[in-house]
Amino acid sequence: MRSRARIPIDQAIGRLRVIILLVALLVVVTAKPDAQDFVSVGLIAAALVATNLDRSLIRRGSFILAGTLVVVLDSVLAVLLLGMHDVQPSDPVAMVMVLPLLEAGYRLGMAAMVGIWLAFAVISVAQLAWAPYEGPNQAGATAVLLGLLLLVSLPAAFLSARLVDAAVGYQQAQARAEQRATMLALLVDTDAALAGDQAALLERFVVLAARVLDTRVLCLAAWMNVEGQLESTGSLAVDVVAASFAAPERVAVSSAALHQANSEPGRCVLIPGDEPQLVIAVTGIPGVGGVWAIGASVEDPLAMQGLELLCAVAAPRLASLSLGDLGHARDAK
Amino acid sequence: MTWASPAHERSLRPEVISFLAGATGLFASISMLTLMVLALVPGLVPGWGSSVVVSGSMEPALREGDVIAYRPMDPRTIGMQSIIVFNDAERGSWVVHRVVDVNASGLVTKGDANNAPDTRLVLPDQVIGVAFMVVPWAGLPRLWWAQGQWYFSVLLILVAVGTAIEGGRLMRVVDAPWPARPPSAVFLHASRPEVARLVPEDTHARILRQAWHSS
């Protein structure tokens, strides 16, 4: 089955404007045009030009300027068209004013949307005030129109803001993850390149890690200090652990712990996590000059057993890392 | 015979009630906000203003608690049937009445619900403006406060706050399925497949589920 092609929303709006322009031209050509019709077509053409200008500005990175320009132009267009054709607030056509509001919410956020809505309220009151006086106008229809506009636009602006946040968050997380994946791949490749006892140890570690991970030790990473870059490689290890826990902020505390681990090889430095079930252990490896970073769930007995087993096999002096130490770290947090 | 509703229906009921309360709150708070904005906007323009109707002398055109918006107008151009706001020095307050006659001396006014016109002519310098808009009910809180029925105003404020909170809850419910930050582990797994060889498949699935739910 053929998949449906997707187009960006800006292009969709541009195509919609082209269709509106064509329909307006058709109306002008087939009917008896008057000045208002020509002005209307001119305004829609101006909106088309604004769309192209909008794309040009966006390409240059001026998102706020482009959004402001288009929203203001669309608002003016909607107000002028409704005013020229004397559309009353009770007329369903007046709901076309929701389009600039939605666009303001989508492009500039909720505050701008509310600002445009307030401007519409002022314009509506001014329209009532400047109309030929035949007694006071009941504001009920205007109130219903403005209320409906806000009722539609407010959740839409709120959700679009959340969607934009989520999209930005996904992009940032993807960038972070790709960086860590690159580092982890480098780590794996280096494992294979190392020779002698260290290679055996690492190979054993990889095999063991697969088993231990099956018993819910969530991640384990190691790095050998082959070029004396202890801090950066240790940060990598902590980084990988933190990435697996979807907690990259843990990297911020890794530097001090790594210094401590490096100065006292064999001593385990515990970094309690923000989440109660997470503890990251960092330690220097005596006689090897590397750093291990281990993350585990302290509330999972199987994980703790696997962690102790791993520590005992991979680095004998890490056997001091016991359930009591981890429990103490959790209580201290 | 006792009918027991299924478990999933019982669990849904609070959510439905919460949704209805939120939708009602959103609608009510937006309605109140719209009326307040319409009542206050004329005050932004110099010379314009708005005033609360405090008596029933103009019913049914104007009811107690309505807000009328007025703008200045040349008294010589004010015609019959116009509703004007003027300063009644005898009463010491502003009055909103309809013009029923215009003569060289001034304007004859009358409340729609009154049987007879006002006894005094309204002179041109007494005219403050002509009413151009009526906002229904928007002045009720101030009217209640002025009449000593402050508890109604407090009650309305509490209702407004409650409806606004319910409306906000509805927005949060709508927003709930979207996590604040996506788990990095998802991308860590997806972007570099060679990483997955370190971790058994079922463990990875569990990690992803945990990371997703915890976020």
Interface residues (C-beta under 8 A of the other chain):
Chain A: L118 A121 V122 S124 V125 L128 A129 A131 Y133 G135 P136 N137 Q138 A139 G140 T142 A143 L146 G147 L150 L151 L154 P155 F158 L159 R162 L163 D165 A166 G169 Y170 A173 Q174 R176 A177 E178 R180 A181 T182 L184 A185 V188 V206 A209 A210 L213 D214 R216 L218 C219 A243 S244 F245 A246 P248 E275
Chain B: L26 F27 I30 S31 L33 T34 L35 V37 L38 V41 P42 L44 W48 A61 I68 A69 R71 M73 Q81 S82 I83 V130 A131 F132 M133 V134 V135 P136 M171 V174 D175 W178 P179 A180 R181 P182 P183 S184 A185 V186 F187 L188 S191 R192 E194 V195 L198 V199 P200 D202 T203 R206 I207 A211 S214 S215
